[in-house]
Amino acid sequence: MKKAIALRFLPDSDLAPRLVAKGEGILAEQILKIAERKDVHIIQDKSLAESLSRLGLGVEIPDNLYKAVSVVFRYIWEQEKKDKGE
């Protein structure tokens, strides 16, 4: 079954990325549609999504997932720079 996870990181207020949405099946599809409408970069990583789906909403990611999530955020920031022509 398809899963979708949404993370948020606000450097001025968050100590670590937080899980802000998660879902399976139809709910996952809705999360992805919202992300596409808002031009949010979508990354596919089934094992990371599986690990993150075990967290509660609003929870900061645990230490053991920092490295995997940092790779995702680094990729997104690089893509955003390219999109802006930097």
C-alpha positions as CSV (number, residue, x, y, z in Angstrom):
1,M,0.0,0.0,0.0
2,K,1.3,3.5,-0.9
3,K,2.4,5.7,2.0
4,A,3.1,9.4,2.1
5,I,4.9,11.4,4.8
6,A,5.2,15.1,5.1
7,L,8.0,16.7,7.2
8,R,8.5,20.3,8.2
9,F,11.6,22.0,9.4
10,L,11.6,25.7,10.5
11,P,15.2,26.5,11.5
12,D,14.0,29.5,13.7
13,S,11.6,27.4,15.8
14,D,12.3,23.7,15.3
15,L,15.2,21.8,16.8
16,A,14.6,18.9,14.3
17,P,12.3,18.2,11.4
18,R,8.7,17.3,12.5
19,L,6.2,14.9,11.0
20,V,3.3,17.0,9.9
21,A,1.2,14.6,7.8
22,K,1.1,10.9,7.1
23,G,-1.2,8.5,5.4
24,E,-1.7,5.3,3.5
25,G,-3.8,4.5,0.4
26,I,-6.3,7.2,-0.5
27,L,-5.0,9.5,2.2
28,A,-1.4,9.1,0.9
29,E,-2.7,10.1,-2.6
30,Q,-4.4,13.2,-1.1
31,I,-1.2,14.2,0.6
32,L,0.7,13.8,-2.6
33,K,-1.8,15.9,-4.6
34,I,-1.6,18.7,-2.0
35,A,2.2,18.6,-2.2
36,E,2.1,18.8,-6.0
37,R,-0.4,21.7,-6.0
38,K,1.9,23.6,-3.6
39,D,5.1,22.8,-5.6
40,V,6.5,20.8,-2.7
41,H,9.4,18.5,-3.8
42,I,8.4,14.8,-3.5
43,I,11.1,12.2,-2.7
44,Q,10.4,8.5,-2.9
45,D,12.1,6.5,-0.2
46,K,10.0,3.5,1.0
47,S,12.2,2.4,3.9
48,L,12.4,6.0,5.3
49,A,8.6,6.5,4.8
50,E,8.1,3.2,6.7
51,S,10.2,4.3,9.6
52,L,8.7,7.8,9.7
53,S,5.1,6.4,9.5
54,R,5.6,4.9,13.0
55,L,5.9,8.4,14.5
56,G,3.0,10.5,15.9
57,L,2.0,13.7,14.2
58,G,3.9,16.7,15.3
59,V,6.7,14.6,16.7
60,E,10.4,15.6,16.0
61,I,12.2,12.9,14.1
62,P,14.3,10.7,16.4
63,D,18.1,10.8,16.4
64,N,18.5,7.5,14.6
65,L,16.7,9.0,11.5
66,Y,18.7,12.3,11.4
67,K,21.2,11.2,8.8
68,A,18.5,9.8,6.4
69,V,16.3,12.8,6.7
70,S,19.3,15.2,6.3
71,V,20.0,13.6,3.0
72,V,16.5,14.3,1.9
73,F,16.5,17.9,3.0
74,R,19.9,18.5,1.4
75,Y,18.6,17.2,-1.9
76,I,15.5,19.4,-1.6
77,W,17.5,22.5,-0.8
78,E,19.8,21.8,-3.7
79,Q,16.8,21.4,-6.0
80,E,15.3,24.7,-4.7
81,K,18.6,26.5,-5.5
82,K,18.5,25.1,-9.0
83,D,14.9,26.1,-9.4
84,K,15.8,29.7,-8.4
85,G,18.9,29.7,-10.7
86,E,21.4,30.0,-7.9
